[in-house]
Amino acid sequence: NAVDYAMSLHRMSQKLRRSTEKVLPLLHEVDQEIEYLEQVEWEVGSLTPTSFDQLTALTEIEEEVSEKLLQWSTSRMSASKFSKASTKSKNGTKKSKKPAATSKSNARKEIDMDQFVRIDIPVADNESISSASQKYVLVGRNSRQNDLLSFRVAKDSDLWFHVAGSPGAHVLMRMSPGDSAEDEELTFAASVAAYFSRSKTSTQVPVTYTSPQYLKRLGAPGMVSFERESVVYGRPGDVETIVQEQLNSRDARHL
């Protein structure tokens, strides 16, 4: 009758709702993994083992990806075992046990700042500044460096840049408390972020920037969410010469 049919539809609706609640987080997790792999793909494509600096960055990527693949494999095996154990528990055969907690050392190694590419922000020809007051940006060359730069090196007074909607490097403009950035400095930092991204060959690129205090680490290294952001347009072609000069200088130091 109509009442039984309505109750049947209601039960079906409730079942579909529960299934959706379980599936949506899994889809979100998959989206994050795809975004991470796209980032790694860009990083590998942007580096060539022609210098000590880039070879080191590539080696770090290899180690990082190996660790991540092991984590994914272990996570899926644990999920599979848990599912089987839960099934046995329901049948009265065996109850699953929680995995033993692993302790992690809180010790932190000192960060080698030379691993990041430093690029000084140009000043006007008629302006003279001391080396101590020279503003500059730091660039991460892979996900591990990006993670260090954004969450270990960055201070709340700095500004964090990343190309909008595309794989790219994390770029940090070092700022002293109370300092403010001029429009030209914001554009320069945005242009560097655009240069170290998949949008490198574009003429004008939207770049997001915010304070590092508004960054939140996601699952994979170098993956972040952010808020209170603004957008400035970078022109990667405008900084190509100065960036290449800095990269060549770094290469020369390691010869």
HELIX and SHEET records of a PDB file:
HELIX    1   1 ALA A    2  SER A   46  1                                  45    
HELIX    2   2 PHE A   52  LYS A   90  1                                  39    
HELIX    3   3 MET A  113  GLN A  115  5                                   3    
HELIX    4   4 SER A  131  SER A  133  5                                   3    
HELIX    5   5 SER A  143  LEU A  148  1                                   6    
HELIX    6   6 LEU A  149  VAL A  153  3                                   5    
HELIX    7   7 ASP A  183  TYR A  195  1                                  13    
HELIX    8   8 PRO A  212  TYR A  214  5                                   3    
HELIX    9   9 PRO A  236  ARG A  253  1                                  18    
SHEET    1   A 6 VAL A 117  ASP A 120  0                                        
SHEET    2   A 6 TYR A 136  VAL A 139 -1                                        
SHEET    3   A 6 VAL A 171  MET A 173 -1                                        
SHEET    4   A 6 LEU A 159  VAL A 163 -1                                        
SHEET    5   A 6 VAL A 205  THR A 210 -1                                        
SHEET    6   A 6 SER A 230  GLY A 234 -1                                        
SHEET    1   B 2 LEU A 215  ARG A 217  0                                        
SHEET    2   B 2 VAL A 224  PHE A 226 -1                                        
END                                                                             
